[in-house]
Amino acid sequence: MQDLKKHINEFCERIETLLNPLGIRYKESLFCESKIEYYSNICCELRDTGGLDSSKFHTMDLFHFTNSMIQMAKAIELDPTLGWYEWEPNGDSSGLLELMYLGLGYALIYEDDSSVLNDSLVTYSTLSDSLGSLSTDHMRAMAAVARMKHSSFKSAVSLAGIQLSSVDDNDLISFVKSRRGFKPLNIYDGEAIQDDFKFYYSEHIAHSYRFLANTLINRAKWRKIDRTLLCHILRVDADKKLEDEIILLENATTVSELLSLNLEAYLHYLQKLEFETLKEAIAIKYSEARKVSSKVDISDIKSDDERITPTDFIEMVKSIGHIHPSYGSNKKLMGVLLNSGIEIGIELTVKTVTLWLNASNKNLITEQYIKAEYDAVSDTSEKYGRHSALRIYDQLGYAPAIKLSIMSVGEAKKVLNSLK
């Protein structure tokens, strides 16, 4: 294990050197900052016993880690200044690369959606003509899981009558599982089988009461505690759900004893979870408060003969409409859709309230507010002739339109009353 640690450290140093030309600097060694040693030790357990602790690693995680390590090793090997093998006369004597292939093989065999993994494999130019669609990485991974040398494995596959040029992945997996050195994958939950387990609240995990309930029920499963027995001990009636009852504070001591949890740590976790849940609810409540329309009307602040601004008008129009779904973040013109179905364009960069309406609404508007009228325009015309931000609105973009000029609060009230 000490030898493996040494070679992982040297591997990390080469990764740092490889990344250095990209301008990626480091303050401390990648060996200390990353989890490469931690994940490699998980692969060691997989090699020695076939065991995989699901509380630390899943098969999809296993695939991404081992495949990334393998491709990085290839990049190091191709770099003439680094040379993966130059510092070891007999090659990768640490077994690090072989360990990665073993982890990759287990992931390919046992991950439920293995097609995704196979599609993700980087094949580079190492594909052998005799292997057809299967990459060297794939075959080396299968050989590692069978605890065989790559060359011996290929020979054994051929002797078994399996055509490598058209080999089906299921045939190859069945062949691997029949090898004497193969160890079936044994997935277990290391946290669930640990006695006096201490729950801790990590800021990096999305905690919730549902997450806690599922964790406790899963822990019971791994500890051979039947769901029916759980319901009986916690007095869960037919009209109640185990997921709701198992997380109650009144059941904390029972759950701790039954599932071998550290009571103090579990109570602290429950307290932290309740606090964070309340904090989130309060944050949502105050966030929603910002969306509540003010009960103050512009007429409460300004008299009818006072000048109105675009901002004032937008507040007034909210009582009979809302921001148009097509409006993005244009700073020059805002689209509004009234409850009556009428579209309005409100110019934002002028001091006087300037509105755009479809000309079909002309009969609703007093003549004195109409500043200009526009004929229909084609979307292929060289000259558009109206505000460019109107193009995205069905009623205002190309149909005949009118432009209004509103000077006061009283005028705005009259126009809106006629359109609502």
N, C-alpha and C positions, 0 to 999 in steps of 0.2 A: 504493500500500500504506500510505503514511503517512497519507493522507486516511482510509482505512478504519480504521486504528488510532484516529484521532481520534474518529471517529463511534462506534466500539465503546465507547470510554471514556465518551462522553456518554450512550450507551445504558445502560451499567452504572450511571452516576450516577442515571438516571431509575428503574432497577429498585430501587436502594437507597432512593430517595425513595418509591417505590410501596410497598415493604415496611415502611417506617418506622412507619406507623400500627398495624402488627401487633405492635409492640414488639420487632422484630428490629433490634438495634443492630450496628454494625460498627466495628472498630478501624482497618481499612485499607480501601482502595478495593476494591470487588468486581472491578474490572478487573485488579488485581494478584493477588487471591486465587483467582480462578476460572480456568478454561481456555477462556474464551469466545474470546479472541483466537487461541489455539492451534487450536481447532476451526474457527474462521472461516477461518484460513489454509488448512486442509485443504479447505474448501469452495472457496476460491480456486483451488487446484490442480485441483479437480474442474471448475470453470468454464473454466479456461484450457486444460486438456489432456484432461479426462475421466478422469484418473488418481486412484485411491484407494489409499492405502497401508494394507493390511490389518493391518500391525503397529501402526498408530496408531488406526485406526477401522474398524469394520465397518458394513455398511449399516443394521443395526438401531440401532447407536449414532448413525449419521447421522440416522435418522428421529427418534429421541427428542430429539436436540439441536436440530435445525432446527424441529421442530414446537413444542417448548417456547419457542424464541426467537420464533417467529411469534405464538404465543398471548400471550406477554409483551408483544410490541409492540402487540397489539390492546388489551391492558389499559391500557397507557400512553396509547394514542390516545384511549381512552374517558374517561381521567381529565382533567377540565377544567383541572386545575392543571399538567398535564405536557405534553400535546399533542405527540404524536410528530412532527408536521410543523411546529409553530409556530416552531421555530428554524431551519427551512430553507424559504425562500419557494418553492422549486421542488420541495418534497417530499423524499423520501429520496435525496438526490443521492449519498450514499456507496455506494448499491447494496447496503447491508447486508441489507435486507429481501428484495430480489430474490435475493441470494446464498443466503439461507435457503430461499426457495422452490425454487431450483435444486437444493439439496441434498436437500430433501424429495422433489422429483420423481424424482431418481435412486434414492432409497430405495424409493419406491413402485413403481418399474419393476423394480428388480433384487433386492429382498429376496425370498428364497424363499417365505416365508410372508406374502405381501403382504396377504392377507385380514385378518391380525392388525393390520397397519398401518392399513388402511382403517377398521377398526372403532375404532381408537384416535384417529382424526382428530377434533378438536373442530370442530364446524361452526357453533356459535353461531347467530346470527340472520342470517348473511350468505348463507344459501342463496338462490339465485335460482330463481324458479319455472320459468324456461326451462331450468334445469340438472337438474331432476328430483332424483335421489338423489345427484348429484355436487356436493360443496361448492365454494364459490369457492376455498378453499385448494387443493383437489385440482386444479382447472382452472388456477389460477395456477402451481402447481408444474409441471404438464405443459407449460405455455407457457414457463416459464423453461428447462426442459430442451431445448425446441425452439429456444431463443434467439429467442423472439418475444414481442412485447407481448401482454398478456392479451387485449385487445380484438381485435387482429389474429388471434390464435390461435383465438378463438371463431368469428370470421368464416370463417377457413380451414376449420375443422371443419364448419361448416354448408355451405360450398361443396362440400366433399368428399362431401356427402350423408349425413353421420353425424348421426342424430337425437339431440340432446343429452338429450331427455327420457327416452330409453331406451338410451342409449349403453352398450355393453359395455366394460368396462375394457380388455380385450385389444384391442378395435378402436381405442380411443384411444391405447394404447401403440404399436400398429403405426403409427398415423398420426404420432405424435411421432417415431418412429424413421425415418420417411420424409422428415422435414424436412431441408432443406439444412444448417441450423445445428446439427443434433443431433450430439453426439460420444458414441460408444459408451463405456460404462464400462470402464475398464481397471484391474482390480484387480491390484495387485502387492504383494509383501512387501519393503518398504524395508530391513528389517534383513537379510533373506536375501541380497539382492544387494549388500550393503555389504561391501567387502573389509576384512580385518583387524578383523573385528567383535569387540567386547569384550562378553562375557557379564558380567552383573552380577546379584547376588542381591538382589532386592527383597523386603522384608518384607511387601509388599502383594499378592504373588502366591503362590498355592498351589503351591510348587515340589515336584517329585517326580522320581524317575528316569524314570518313564513320560512325564512332561511334557517332560523333557530329550530323551529318545529321539525323541519325536514332533516336537519343535522341530528337531532335527538332521536328521531324515529329510525334513521339510518344506523345510528350507534347501537340502538336496541337490536336491530337486525343482525349486525355483526357480532353482537354478544349473545346471540341465540335466544333473544327474548321475543316471544311471539307477540304480534300486535293484539291478539285477543287477550293475552295476559296483561298487557299494558292497559288496555281499556278497563279490565276488571279491577286492577290495583288502583287506578286513578278514578274509579267510579264514573266512567264515561258512559252515559245512557245512550239509548238509540237516537235520541233527538239532539245529541251533541257530537262534535267532531273531535277526534283525538288530537288533530293539529292545533285546535284552539285550547284544549284543556292542558296539554303537556307543558305549555309555556307559562301557565298561570303562576303567579308568585306563591299562592297558597299550596302549590304542588312542588315547590322548589326542593324542599328537604327530601320528599319521597323520590323525586326524579334523580336527585344527586346520589342517594343511597342505591337506588335500583340500577343506575347506569354507571356507578363508580366515578362520580364527578367530585372534584374538590369543591365543597360547599361554598367556602368563602369566595373563591374565584368565580363560581357560577352566579352567586348573588351580586357580585360586583359587575359581572357581565350584564345581568338583567337590569341593574340600576343604570348602567351606561347606555344600554339599548333604549330604555324608557326615556332617558334624558335626551338622547339624540333624536328619537322619534318625535318627542314633543317640540324640540328645537326646530326640526324640519317642518312640522305642522304650523308652528308660529310663523316661520319664514314664508310659507306658502300663503298663510292668511294675510300677512301684510303685503305680500306681492299682489294678491288679488285686490286688495284695497286700493292699489294704485289705478286699477282699471275701472273703478266705480265712478260714474259721471258725477260731476259737481252739481249740487242742487241750486247753485247760484246761476241765474240767467243773466245774460248780458244786459237785459233791461233793468236788472236790479242794481247795476253799476252805472249804466249810461242812460241818459234820457233819449227819446226818439229823435231829437234833432242833433244829437252829437255824432261826430264822424265815426265811421266803422272801419275797422282794419280787416285784412284777410283772416287773421287769427280769430278775431271776434266772430266773423261770419262762420268760420268752421265750427266753432263752439255752438252757434245757433242751429246750424244745419244738422247737428248730431241728434236733435230731438225728432227729426223726421226722416233720417237716413243714416248711412254709415259710409266709411271709406270704401271706395270701389275695389272689388276683388282683383282687378287688373292693375291697380296702382302699386308701383314698387317703392322707389325712394327718390323719385324725381323732385328736385328742389325748386323747380320753376312752376310746376302746375300739379295740382292734386285732383284726382277724379273722385267724385262722390256719387253713390247710387241711392236715390231717394226710395222710400218705402213704396211710392207710387210707381216705381220702375223707371223714372226719368233720370238720365245721367246729367251731371253738372261738372264742368271743368272750372276749377278755381285757380287763378293765377296767384302765385305766392311772392313774386318779386316786385310787385307794384304797391304803392301806398293806398291807392283807391281799389276797392273790391271790384275785380273784373271777372265776369262769369261767362262761360260758354254753354249754350243750349242748342239742342236740335231745333231747326226752324219750325218744326211741326208744333212746337209749344208757344209760338209767337202770339197766338190769340189769347194766351193766358197772361201775357205780360203787358203792363201799361207801356205805351209807346215811348214815354219819356225816358225809360231806362235802357232802351235799345240803342247801343252805340254804333253798331255796324251789322250788316247782313252779308252772308257768304253763300255763293252758289255751290252746288255739288262739285267735287273734284275727283279725278281719277287717281288711283294709286300709281299710275305710270306717268302722270303729268310732271313736267320739269319744274313748274312753279306750284308749290303747295298752297301758299296764300293765307295760312292760318297758323296758330301756335303748333310747333312741331310735336309737342308732347301729347297732342290729341289723337295721334294716329292709332293708338292702341285701344281706343274706345269705339264701340260699335255705332253709337248714335252721334258721335262727335267727329270721328275721324275723317269721313269722306262725304257724308250726307250734307244737305244744305244746313247752315248753322247761323246763329245770331250771337252777338257779343253784347253783354250788358255791363253797365257801369252803375254801381250802387254807392251812394255817398254817405248815407246815414243809417242809424239803427232802425228808424221808422221805415225807411225804404226797404231795408232787408226783410223786415217783418212782413211787409206787403207782398214782396216777391215770393217768399217762402210759403205764405198762406195760399197764394195762388197756385203753387206747384205741388203742395202736399196731397 
